[in-house]
């Protein structure tokens, strides 16, 4: 008797990204993710036209999805706007929920400044469980005037160094302040809190740091975006981008669809802030402790967006947090709307692009995913009616509005709205 063939369980690795733009470091990470997991496919969850720092992406979501696909990704889904522009915790939670709800992703691979995954998991556990000693120490540090990120890192460092005895407090503190480590910790926390079976895989970051502005072998996206102020930017950035990324970047900019930068938000934001009342501002997500009055006063005094941010910032409200709050103002993301989105989590999988291998995985997702799969937006009105799916429809309409406003920053001939209904998912052959 011939024994039955054993079913081989194949892995599918998920990556959370912004690809703003897709550079050599991203290519390294994608290749390492595939090798480390032996994955048959790479599924990316990518921010749309606005990113987690509270700024517009340098080029639009379809172009950046194409970069990823031409560099080895198989499927690219959009992380809904209401999660893509939130704090590290909400960003990571939305992304992990999206990957988990595909029903097929087995691993998540993320970069970090440290190779110490167990340490990151310990930190994530404390932030999730919030032991009383940790909460007491955190409150004391905040009462002393420390900003929240530093106070939280110090409280975790104190707790871990006391309870483990083997950990260096400075090592824990340094680990918690690394930009990639911060997101890695939140991915691990999200996996734990959602009881996801997805396995975390860490790839140590190589090359420049996240905020490094110098162009080195593995230049950061920050450094690459900074090069756009130079008249010869295309030659400057070329060595640091895979050739498909460079080609797509040149094409988009030649067509007048980039580079979109923070300065483009200035007139509309200053106008909105001067028009809105303090009570209207107070309803916006993450505006607390009377910050609305500080914003109103700054809006009257400011002659630029940078000037306004410097007037508003405090120890508790750093510039990145203010960037996000200004986006919430622009898109009317109120406390009530944010709470409803957080309660449901991502309500759909919005396909931005796929490869031939991705097409096969998409068929598996269609049979296994636990939320609506949107690959043809023309069907949305029928599938997501405001009456039957009010929160999901509001979430989707916010994505559409993000694209419509983002398009206003293109060259005049490219500014038409409704692109979410006319641009099909990117397919590479």
N, C-alpha and C positions, 0 to 999 in steps of 0.2 A: 504493500500500500504506500502510495506517495504522500508524504506529509503535506498538509496545506501550506501555502506560502505565507510567511509572516508579513503582516502589514507594516510597512516602514512609515514611522511617524516623522513627517518632515516639519522643519521649523520655518516660521515666517517672522522676521524681525521688524519691529516698529522703531521708527526714528521720529523724534519731535524736533522741528526746525523752523527757522525763519528764512534761511538762504538769502540773505540780504546784503550782497548777492552771494551765489554759490561759489566758493573759492576752494583753493587746494586743500585747506584744512578740512573742509566738508567732504571732499572726495576721499581723503585719508580715512575719515571717520566712517563713511559709508562702506568703503572697502573692508575696514577692520570689523565692522558690524556683521557683514556677510561672512567673513572668515571665522570670526569668533563663535558664531552660532551655527555655521553650516547651513545657512538659510537658503531656501529655494526662492525666496522673494523678499524684497525690502518694501515695506509700506511706510510712507511718510505722512505725518500730520503736520501741516505747515500753516503758519499764520497767513492771513489774507493780505489786504492792502495796507493795514496798519499793524504795528508790531508792539511787542511787550514793553519797550521803553517809552511808549506813548508818542511815537513818531510815524509818519508815513513811510512805507517801504520805498526803496530807491527806484524800483520798477514794479509793475503790477504782478498779481498773483499767478496769472497764467504764464507769463514769461519766466518767472522764478520756478514754477512747476516744471516747465519745459527744460530748464537748466538741470534740475534734479533728475528728470527722466533720461536725458541724453548723457548723464554722467553715471547711470547705473541704478537709479530707483525704478521700481515697477509700478507702484500706485502712489498718487499724491491726493490726499484729502485735505480740505480746508478746515482749519480750526475756527469755529465760529467767532466772529468779532467780539462777542460778549465775554469770551475767555481769552482770546489772543492779546487783549490790551489790559489785562488785569495783573494783580500782584503775582509774584512767583508761585504762591500756593494755588491760586485759582487757575492760573495758566497751566500749571502742571497737572492739576486735578482734571481740568477739561480735556487735556491731551491724553492722559492715561485712560479716562473714561471712553474717549473716542476710539483708541486702539482696542480696548477691551470689548467694546460693543461691536467691533467688526466680526467677532466670533471666531477669528482665525489666527490672530497674532499670538505667537507663543513667547516672544522675547521683546524686551525694550532695551535699546542700546543708547547710552548717553555718554558724553564726555565729562571729564572732571579734572581739576588741577591735581588732585591726589589719586594715587592708585589704590587707596585703602577703602575698599567697598564696605568691610565690616564696620569701620569707624563711621562712615556715612549712614549706615543702617542704625547704628546706636543713636546717632543724633536725631535721625528721623523718628525713632521710637519715642524719644523724650518729647519732641515737639508734638507728636501725636497724642501721647498719654498725658502730658503736662502734669508731672508729679507736683505735689504741694510745695516741696522745697524749691523746685525750679520756679514755680509761679511767685513764691514769696520773694525770691532773689530778683526776678525780673521786675516786679513792681517796685522794689527798693531802688533798683538802678534807674528805672524810668522816673521815679520821684526825684532822683538826684540830678535829673536833666540830661541823661544820656539819650542819644537817638535810639530808635527801636532796634535797628539791625545790630548795632554794637551791644546794646543791653541784652538782647536775646542771645547773642553769641557768648557773651560773658556769663550769663546765667547757665547756659548749657555746659560751658567749660568748667564752671565751679561744681556743678552737679556731677559731671562725669569724672572729674579728677578726684573728687571725694569718694565716690562710690566704687571706682575701679582701682584707684591707687597706682595703677601702672601707666596711666595716660598723662602726658605732659599738657598742662592747661594751655600753654601757648600754642601747642600744636592744634588743639581743638579750636581755639580762637581763630587761628590763621586759616584753618580748614573752612570754618563757617563764613569767612569773609571772601572766599574765592567766588567770583561770579558764576562759573560753571558748577562749582560745588554747591552753591545755593540752590540751583535748579535741580541738580542731582538729588539732593536731600529731599526736595519737594516731590520729585518723581517717586522716590522710595516711600515717602509718607503717603502719597496718593495710592500707591499699590497696596499698602497695608490697610488704609482706611476703607478702600473699596473691596477688600478681600479678593483682589485679582489674582489669578493663577499665572499671570505673565511674569516671566523670569527676568530680573534685572541683569544687565551686562555692562560693565564699565570699560571705557576706552580712555586711558590717560591722555590729556590734551598735549599736543606737541606744538612747538613754535611760539608765536607771540601770544601774550595774554589777551583776554577778551577786550579790554579797554586800551590796549597798546595802539598808539597812533603811528608807529614806524613801519615801513614796508620791509619786511624780512621774508625769509624763505616760506614760512607758513603765516603770511600776514593775516591779521584779524579783519573781519568785515568792517569794523570801525575805521581801521587805517585805510582800507580800500575806498570806503565812502568819502573819507577825508580828502582823498586824492582828486576828487571831482572839482575842487577849487583851482586846480592847476590847468592851464590851457592844453597841456599835453597829457591829460589824464589817461587817454586810451593807451598810450605807450607805457605810462607809469604802472598801470594796473595789470597789463597783459601777462607778465611773468607769474602773477599770483592767482590767476584764474585758469581753470581747465579751458581748453580752446572752445568747447561748445558754449560755456558761460560767456566768454569774451565776445563771441560772435552774436549771441542773443542780446547782450548788453548794447553792443554797437547798433544792432538792428532797431531795438526799441528806442534808443535815443535819436537815431536818424529819422524815425517816424514821429518824433515829437512826444513820445510817451515816457519821458524821463530826462534827466534824473529828477525825481520828485523828492523834495527836501523839506525840512521842518519850517524853513522861512516862508514857504507857500501858505502855511496856515495863519500867518500873522494877521492880515487884514480882517479875515472873517472872524477869527477868535476875539480880537480886540473889539470889533463891532458888536459881537454877541454879548460879551461881558459888560460892555457899557449899556446895552439895551436891557439886560436881565435885571430883575430885582433881587435883593438879598434873599428874600423868601424863596424865589425860584431857584437860586443857586443852592440854598440849603437842602433842597430836595434831591440834588444830584449825588450819586453814589460816591462815597469816600470823603465828602465834605462834612466835617464834624467840628466840634469845639469852637464854633463861631468863625470858622475859616472863611465863610461866605462874605463877612464884613471886610476881612483883610483883602480878599480878591476884588471886591467892589472898589475899595479905596485905591488899590494898585492899578485897576483898569482905568481910573480917571487920571492917575498920575503918569502912567507909562506912555512912552513913545515908541516902544518896540516890545516884541514878545520876550526877548531876553531880559529887558528892563523889568517887565511885569513879573517874571519868574523870580528874579533876584529880590524883588520887594515882598513876594509872597512866601518864599522858602523860610523854613524854621528848622530846628533840630529834628522835630518830629516829621515835618513835611520836606523831604529832600527834593532835588530837582526832578528826578525820575518819577517820583510819586506825583509831583505837580504836573509833569507832562501828561501823565495818564488822566488826572482829574480834568485837565483842559480838553482832552478827547471826550471824556464823559459829558462835558458841557456841550461840545460841538454836536454830539449825537444824542443828547438828551437821555443818557443812561442814568436813570434815577435809581434811588435806593430800592424802590419797589420792584422795578424791572430787573435789577441785578439779583435781588433775592429770589424772584421767580425763576430766573435762568439757573441759579445755583441749585435750586431745589430739584429741577428736572435733569440737570446736566445736559450734555450735547444731545439734541433731539433728532439728529439726522447725520448721515455721512454725505458730505458734498464732494463729489468727484471733480478734481481739477485736471487730472491727466493719468494716462496709463501706457504701459509698454505691452508688447505681445504676451510676455509672461504675466503681466498685471491683469490682462484680460482673463486668463485662466483663474487667477486668484479671485477676481471680481465675481466669477460664477460661484465660487465657494462662499464668498461673503453674502451673495444674494440669498443663499439657502440657510445661512447661519446667523446673520447679523440680527441684533435685537432692536434696531431702530431703522427708520426710513432711509433708504439709499436713493440719493438724488444724483442722477447722471444726465438727465434731460430736464432743465429747469422749466421748460414749457409745461411740464406736468404738475408743477408745484401748486398751482391754483386749485387743481382738482384734489391733490393728495393732502395738502395742508390748508384746509379752509380755516379762516379765523374763528368760525363757530365751533368746529370739532377739535381743533388743535391750536388754541389761542397762544400758548407760550411758544410752541415750536414755530408758529407763523411769525410771531413778533421777533423771535431769534433770527429767522431767515430774512425778514424784511430789513433788519438791522445790517445784515451782511450786504444786502442789495444797496442800501443807503450808503454804506461805506464805499462801495465801488463808485456810486454815482457822484459822491463828493470828491473822491480821489481823482476821478476823471477830469474834474474842473482844473486840475493842476497840470494837465497836458497842454500841448500846443492847441491853438484855437480849433483847428480842423478835427481834433480827436476828442472833443469835450462832450460828446453826446452821452446821454444817460441810458440806462437800461441794458448795459453791456452784459450783465449776468444772464439776461434772457436771450442774448444773441451770440455770445461766444461759447462754442462747444468745448468739451474737455479735450485737452491736448492728447493726440495719439502719435506715438513714434513707431516707426516700422523696424 
